[in-house]
Amino acid sequence: MLPAGDSRMEWTLRLVGMGIDGQSRSFDVMAISRPDGLGDIANLGLTLAEAKLLLAQVQQQVVAEQANTHAMFRPDCRSCGATCHVKDWQPHRIATLFGEVRVRLPRLVCAGCGCGETGVSWPSHCRSTPELNQLQARLSALMPYRVAADVIQHLLPTDAGTSPETLRNHTLLIGEQLGDAATEKPRAGAASITISLDSTFIRSREDGERQLEVHVGNVETVDGGRQVFGAVTRAETDITALTQQTLETVGRTDATEVTAFTDGCSGLRTVLANAGVTKPPILDWFHIAMRLQHTKLAAANLSTDDPDRVTARAMIVAEVERLHWRIWNGKAKNAQRSIKRIRKVMHVFMGERSQGTKGVVSRKLWHALHAVDKYLRGQAAWLVNYAKRYRAGLRVGTSITEGTANFLVNRRMNKSQQMRWSRRGADLLLQVRCAVYNGTLGAGFGHRFDRIADADPAFAKAA
């Protein structure tokens, strides 16, 4: 019983469709009842449960009409050309974004020669729509499988494919399909391309391995185009072939100028050389700058508890700045002079005590200098005049690739996700994540069914 003066508003949602025969058909989908007025904000509009039910009901009706329409077509026999007739009906269940639907499709036979035909070319392995598979893969690429399953189950009326293991299997399957997809080349070639390669690591569940190395790349064109790619080392995905494919995707031609950056790893240089990047890669500034920053912080925190240390600290700080300037201007040999000058006065800080949680700062400075010296000696051949490139508006480092490694690999596989990965699972998931960020997930996956062969478009041959 409603209180005095309380009334309710009633709606009936009706679906009206126009068939190919010109006749209209209507179906009552669901009824909605709401209290009159807005006394309670909770009664505003549809609830999530009502919306899910509405979508499921509409989906079922639309699919039923589509199946009925397709069942009316009678293709000609491919052998004798006679019209096929219905042999029996085959039930199918398929998962969609808005619930599982059931359809009955005919199996046909030629009355003349007895050859079998299918009214609609429905793959026997098809159990879900491409759109559902793509959504599952997209969410699984952005969040853990279990969280993705909960999101789908909470927001959509689908009741199929919502277990974490099912999502994982569907996502890895799409990852395999992405590897087989053909490369779409742009109409016009790119005048110049910048490619950068970097490495990161994730936890491994493989026997005898604690970590898996992941190669991550970033390709940019002068007009702003960008593609990211990555592969787990020693997985099925060939990083060299993937690099070549990505370069072709953004428009590399024989006339394209390709500039490459790496972090100094010889393996990455080999990948670039095998991918056709003949110009020697540049040692990126980001990795040098990080080592210099550690040195600067240690120098700034040196002890000043006596006059000799004050003088030595001032000289060291000045030499560290000079070291930075020399490397920035591509003067690797002169940089060694600054390192030697700093080492000559480091004896002043012998016997320095630990400064609380900071530890012995002079020892940290010594190790930081050793790291810079070792890095410069091993990578001097790939140093360039970064200041000159910067003034010319050119790229000087791969900091954007560091960011790529962060959002492409670390956020999903490392930082907040304390899990271990198989080589295959990590590699295929990485392919899906790259496709999500490149905006190519779903390209080539929308066509799952063949058109009816030799079907009369007129309605005359319908049974």
C-alpha positions in Angstrom: 0.0 0.0 0.0 1.3 3.5 -0.9 1.0 6.3 1.7 -1.8 8.8 1.2 -0.9 11.2 -1.6 1.9 8.9 -2.8 1.7 7.9 -6.5 3.9 6.1 -8.9 5.0 6.8 -12.5 4.9 3.8 -14.8 6.7 3.3 -18.1 6.7 0.4 -20.6 9.8 0.3 -22.8 8.9 -1.1 -26.3 11.3 -2.1 -29.1 9.9 -1.4 -32.6 11.7 -2.8 -35.6 11.1 -2.7 -39.4 11.8 -6.0 -41.2 13.1 -6.4 -44.7 9.5 -7.4 -45.7 8.4 -3.9 -44.8 6.4 -5.1 -41.8 6.9 -3.5 -38.4 7.2 -5.5 -35.2 7.1 -4.4 -31.6 8.2 -6.1 -28.4 7.6 -5.0 -24.8 11.0 -5.1 -23.3 10.5 -4.2 -19.6 8.3 -2.1 -17.3 9.7 0.7 -15.1 8.0 2.0 -12.0 9.1 5.1 -10.0 7.6 7.2 -7.2 6.1 10.4 -8.4 8.5 13.4 -7.7 12.1 13.5 -6.6 11.8 13.1 -2.8 14.6 10.6 -2.8 17.6 11.0 -5.0 18.0 7.2 -5.1 14.9 7.0 -7.3 16.4 9.3 -10.0 16.5 7.5 -13.3 17.5 3.9 -13.9 19.4 1.8 -11.4 22.4 -0.3 -12.5 20.4 -3.5 -12.2 17.6 -2.1 -14.3 20.0 -0.9 -16.9 21.7 -4.3 -17.1 18.4 -6.0 -17.5 17.3 -3.5 -20.2 20.5 -4.1 -22.2 20.1 -7.9 -21.9 16.5 -7.8 -23.0 17.1 -5.5 -26.0 20.2 -7.6 -27.0 18.2 -10.8 -26.9 15.4 -9.4 -29.1 17.7 -7.8 -31.6 19.7 -11.0 -32.0 16.6 -13.1 -32.3 15.3 -10.9 -35.2 18.7 -11.0 -36.9 18.8 -14.8 -36.6 15.3 -15.1 -38.0 16.1 -12.9 -40.9 19.3 -14.8 -41.8 17.4 -18.1 -41.5 15.1 -17.0 -44.3 17.8 -16.8 -47.0 18.3 -19.9 -49.2 21.7 -19.9 -51.0 22.2 -21.8 -54.3 24.0 -25.0 -54.3 27.7 -24.6 -55.2 27.6 -27.9 -57.2 24.5 -27.9 -59.3 23.0 -24.4 -58.7 19.7 -25.6 -57.3 18.1 -23.9 -54.3 18.9 -25.4 -50.9 16.3 -26.4 -48.4 16.4 -26.7 -44.6 17.7 -30.0 -43.3 17.6 -29.3 -39.6 18.2 -26.5 -37.1 21.4 -26.1 -35.1 21.3 -24.2 -31.7 24.2 -21.8 -30.9 25.1 -20.0 -27.7 27.3 -16.9 -27.9 28.5 -14.5 -25.3 28.1 -10.8 -26.0 28.7 -7.6 -24.1 25.1 -7.6 -23.0 24.5 -11.2 -22.0 24.6 -14.6 -23.5 22.2 -15.1 -26.5 20.8 -18.2 -28.0 20.1 -18.6 -31.7 18.9 -21.3 -34.0 20.5 -21.4 -37.4 19.5 -23.8 -40.3 21.6 -26.4 -41.8 20.7 -26.7 -45.5 20.8 -29.4 -48.1 20.4 -29.3 -51.9 17.3 -31.1 -53.1 19.0 -32.0 -56.4 22.4 -33.4 -55.5 22.3 -33.7 -51.8 25.2 -31.5 -51.0 25.2 -29.7 -47.7 25.3 -25.9 -47.2 25.1 -23.6 -44.3 22.6 -20.7 -44.2 25.1 -18.5 -42.3 28.8 -19.3 -42.2 29.1 -19.6 -38.4 32.6 -20.8 -37.2 32.3 -23.8 -35.0 34.9 -22.4 -32.6 33.1 -19.0 -32.2 31.7 -18.7 -28.7 31.9 -14.9 -28.1 31.7 -11.7 -30.1 34.8 -9.8 -31.1 33.7 -6.7 -29.2 33.4 -8.7 -25.9 36.9 -10.2 -26.5 38.4 -6.8 -27.2 36.9 -5.3 -24.1 38.1 -8.2 -22.0 41.6 -7.8 -23.5 41.6 -4.0 -23.0 40.6 -4.2 -19.4 43.0 -7.1 -18.7 45.8 -5.1 -20.3 45.2 -2.2 -17.9 44.5 -4.0 -14.7 44.9 -7.5 -13.1 42.8 -10.2 -14.6 40.7 -10.7 -11.4 40.0 -7.0 -11.1 39.0 -6.8 -14.8 36.7 -9.8 -14.3 35.0 -8.0 -11.4 34.6 -4.8 -13.4 32.9 -6.6 -16.3 30.7 -8.6 -14.0 29.6 -5.5 -12.0 28.9 -3.2 -14.9 27.7 -5.4 -17.7 24.9 -8.0 -17.9 27.2 -10.6 -19.4 27.6 -13.8 -17.5 30.2 -15.5 -19.7 33.9 -15.1 -19.7 34.0 -13.3 -16.3 36.5 -15.6 -14.5 40.1 -14.4 -14.3 41.4 -17.5 -16.0 39.0 -17.0 -19.0 40.0 -13.4 -19.3 43.7 -14.4 -19.3 43.1 -17.0 -22.0 41.2 -14.6 -24.2 43.8 -11.9 -23.7 46.7 -14.1 -24.6 44.8 -15.4 -27.7 44.4 -11.8 -28.9 48.1 -11.3 -28.2 48.9 -14.2 -30.5 46.5 -12.8 -33.2 48.2 -9.4 -33.0 51.5 -11.0 -33.8 50.0 -12.5 -37.0 48.3 -9.3 -38.1 49.6 -7.7 -41.3 51.4 -4.3 -41.1 49.5 -1.3 -42.4 51.9 1.1 -44.0 51.0 4.8 -44.3 50.4 6.3 -47.7 53.3 8.8 -47.3 56.7 8.0 -46.0 58.1 9.8 -43.0 60.9 12.4 -43.5 62.6 11.6 -40.2 62.1 9.1 -37.4 63.4 9.0 -33.9 63.6 5.5 -32.3 64.7 4.8 -28.8 65.2 1.4 -27.0 65.4 0.6 -23.4 65.2 -2.4 -21.0 63.4 -3.1 -17.8 62.9 -6.2 -15.7 59.9 -8.1 -14.3 59.7 -11.0 -11.8 59.9 -14.4 -13.3 58.2 -17.7 -12.5 60.4 -19.6 -14.9 62.6 -22.3 -13.3 66.1 -21.0 -12.6 65.3 -17.3 -13.3 64.5 -14.5 -10.9 63.8 -11.9 -13.5 62.7 -11.6 -17.2 64.3 -8.8 -19.3 61.9 -6.8 -21.3 62.9 -4.6 -24.3 60.7 -1.5 -24.8 60.8 0.8 -27.7 59.3 4.1 -28.7 59.1 5.4 -32.3 58.2 9.0 -33.2 57.9 10.9 -36.5 58.5 14.5 -37.1 54.8 15.2 -37.6 53.9 13.8 -34.2 53.1 10.2 -35.0 54.0 7.7 -32.3 54.1 4.0 -31.8 55.3 1.9 -28.8 56.4 -1.7 -28.9 58.0 -4.2 -26.6 58.9 -7.9 -26.2 60.2 -10.2 -23.5 63.6 -11.5 -24.3 63.8 -15.1 -25.5 60.0 -15.2 -26.0 58.2 -16.0 -29.3 58.0 -12.3 -30.3 61.2 -11.4 -32.2 62.2 -7.9 -31.0 64.2 -7.3 -34.2 61.2 -8.1 -36.5 59.0 -6.1 -34.2 61.3 -3.1 -34.5 61.3 -3.4 -38.3 57.5 -3.7 -38.3 57.0 -0.6 -36.1 59.4 1.5 -38.3 57.4 0.4 -41.4 54.1 1.2 -39.6 55.2 4.9 -39.1 56.5 5.2 -42.6 60.1 4.4 -42.9 61.5 4.4 -46.4 64.9 4.3 -47.9 65.0 8.1 -47.8 63.9 8.4 -44.1 66.5 9.7 -41.7 66.4 7.5 -38.6 68.0 8.7 -35.3 68.3 6.1 -32.6 68.9 6.4 -28.9 69.9 3.6 -26.4 71.0 3.4 -22.8 74.4 2.0 -23.8 73.4 -1.7 -23.8 75.3 -3.5 -26.6 72.4 -5.9 -27.1 70.0 -3.0 -27.9 72.5 -1.7 -30.5 72.6 -5.1 -32.1 68.8 -5.1 -32.3 68.8 -1.7 -34.1 71.6 -2.8 -36.5 69.7 -5.9 -37.4 66.5 -3.9 -37.9 68.2 -1.8 -40.6 69.2 1.2 -38.5 72.7 1.7 -39.9 73.5 5.1 -38.2 75.2 4.5 -34.8 72.8 5.1 -31.9 73.3 8.1 -29.6 73.9 7.5 -25.9 70.8 9.1 -24.3 71.3 12.0 -22.0 68.8 10.8 -19.4 71.0 7.9 -18.1 74.0 10.2 -17.9 72.0 12.9 -16.1 70.8 10.4 -13.5 74.4 9.4 -12.6 75.4 13.1 -12.5 72.5 13.9 -10.2 73.6 11.3 -7.7 77.1 12.8 -7.8 75.7 16.4 -7.3 73.6 15.3 -4.3 76.5 13.6 -2.6 78.8 16.6 -3.2 76.3 19.0 -1.8 76.0 17.0 1.4 79.7 16.7 2.2 80.8 17.5 5.7 81.9 21.1 6.5 83.0 20.6 10.1 86.5 22.1 9.6 88.1 24.7 7.2 89.8 22.2 5.0 86.6 20.3 4.4 84.8 23.6 3.6 87.4 24.4 1.0 87.4 20.9 -0.5 83.7 20.8 -0.6 83.5 24.1 -2.5 86.1 22.8 -5.0 84.3 19.5 -5.5 80.9 21.1 -6.0 82.5 23.4 -8.7 84.2 20.5 -10.4 81.0 18.4 -10.4 79.2 21.3 -12.2 82.1 21.5 -14.6 81.9 17.8 -15.2 78.3 18.2 -16.0 79.0 21.0 -18.5 81.8 19.0 -20.2 79.7 15.9 -20.8 76.7 18.1 -21.9 79.0 19.6 -24.5 80.4 16.2 -25.7 83.9 16.7 -24.1 84.3 13.2 -22.6 88.1 13.4 -22.4 88.0 16.7 -20.5 85.4 15.2 -18.2 88.1 12.8 -16.9 90.1 15.8 -15.7 87.3 16.9 -13.4 87.0 13.4 -12.0 90.8 13.2 -11.3 90.7 16.7 -9.6 87.9 15.6 -7.3 89.7 12.4 -6.3 92.8 14.3 -5.4 91.1 16.2 -2.6 88.9 13.3 -1.4 91.5 12.4 1.3 90.3 15.4 3.3 87.2 13.5 4.2 88.9 10.4 5.4 87.5 9.4 8.8 84.2 11.2 8.2 81.4 9.8 10.3 78.0 8.8 9.3 75.5 11.7 9.2 72.5 9.9 10.7 70.4 8.1 8.0 72.5 9.6 5.2 75.4 7.3 5.9 79.0 8.3 5.0 78.5 11.0 2.3 82.1 11.0 1.1 81.8 7.2 0.5 78.6 7.8 -1.6 80.4 10.5 -3.6 83.3 8.1 -4.2 81.0 5.4 -5.5 79.0 7.9 -7.6 82.2 9.2 -9.2 83.3 5.6 -10.0 79.9 4.9 -11.6 80.2 8.1 -13.8 83.8 7.3 -14.7 83.1 3.7 -15.6 80.0 4.7 -17.7 82.0 7.3 -19.6 84.9 5.0 -20.4 82.6 2.3 -21.7 80.3 4.6 -23.7 82.5 7.4 -24.9 82.2 6.4 -28.5 78.5 7.1 -28.5 78.6 10.5 -26.7 77.6 13.5 -28.8 77.4 17.3 -28.3 74.1 17.4 -26.5 74.1 21.1 -26.1 74.4 21.6 -29.8 71.5 19.2 -30.5 69.4 20.9 -27.8 69.9 24.3 -29.2 68.9 23.0 -32.6 65.7 21.7 -31.2 66.7 18.0 -31.5 66.1 15.1 -29.1 68.9 14.5 -26.7 67.7 11.5 -24.7 65.2 8.8 -24.2 63.4 10.0 -21.1 60.2 9.5 -23.0 61.1 5.8 -23.4 61.8 5.6 -19.6 58.2 6.8 -19.3 57.1 4.3 -21.8 58.7 1.5 -19.9 57.0 2.8 -16.7 53.4 2.8 -18.1 53.8 0.0 -20.5 55.5 -2.6 -18.2 56.0 -1.4 -14.7 52.5 -0.2 -13.8 50.9 -3.5 -14.9 53.7 -6.0 -14.2 56.0 -4.6 -11.5 55.2 -1.9 -9.1 51.8 -2.4 -7.4 51.4 -5.9 -8.9 53.6 -8.1 -6.8 53.3 -11.2 -9.1 55.6 -13.4 -11.1 55.2 -13.9 -14.8 55.7 -16.7 -17.3 57.7 -15.7 -20.4 54.9 -16.4 -22.8 52.2 -14.8 -20.6 54.1 -11.6 -20.1 55.1 -11.3 -23.7 51.6 -11.8 -25.1 50.1 -9.4 -22.5 52.7 -6.8 -23.5 51.6 -7.1 -27.1 48.0 -6.3 -26.1 49.1 -3.4 -23.9 51.1 -2.0 -26.8 48.0 -2.3 -29.1 45.9 -0.6 -26.5 48.2 2.4 -26.3 48.8 2.5 -30.0 45.0 2.5 -30.6 45.3 -0.6 -32.8 43.5 -3.1 -30.6 40.5 -4.4 -32.6 42.0 -3.6 -36.1 41.3 -6.7 -38.1 39.3 -8.5 -35.4 35.8 -7.3 -36.3 35.0 -9.7 -39.2 34.4 -13.2 -37.8 31.6 -14.5 -40.1 31.6 -14.9 -43.9 28.8 -13.5 -46.0 26.2 -15.9 -47.5 27.6 -17.3 -50.7 25.5 -16.7 -53.8 22.4 -15.7 -51.7 19.6 -14.0 -53.6 19.3 -10.5 -52.0 15.6 -10.5 -52.9 13.2 -12.0 -50.4 11.6 -14.4 -53.0 13.8 -17.4 -52.1 12.9 -17.3 -48.5 11.1 -20.4 -47.3 
